[in-house]
């Protein structure tokens, strides 16, 4: 009887955590949609804003909150990252995540933007652009992004449910970094935001 009680307690606790995670993520998505819907803050062209009813997302799935180990790298040179325009922002490799999905190991690099104005505005802003096998199918062809702060790196997870599109996926007047080839995943990441237009 006592064992059954303990099992029931643990099961309820696990369900509670899952519900909290889903509710928190849905709240985050709703807040993003509010920004996109606001004429004062939206990046959408006027024609799209007029009919906007929310971004398109994959279903929330905790499978894509992936356990990961972060490895810091040092003494790497800065480089100019390609973008969707002629702009060439300077980034520096900061480290990499090592993780597994369905028993297969992958790596994704994290970069630091070296622009002093960006650093002044956002502090230690860390950036992980990536491409995967969903691009040009269910997601934007130019890849997607995730952002981190240094304190996030020790958490031991990558939450692909939070990955988002670059601005140029919605509006061609923006200039967006192109994920380096080293950050291409031979994996279909069916999580996060989907493409905006077919």
Secondary structure, DSSP 8 states (H G I E B T S, - for coil): -HHHHHHHHHHHHHHHHHHHHHHHHHHHHHHHHHHHH-TTT--S-HHHHHT-----B----GGGEEEEEEEE--S--EEE--BSSS---EEEEEEEEEEEETTEEEEEEEEEE--HHHHHHHSS-EEEEEB-TTBTTTB-TT-EEEEE-GGGGGG-EEEGGG-EE-GGGT-TTS--B---GGGB-SS----SB--S--
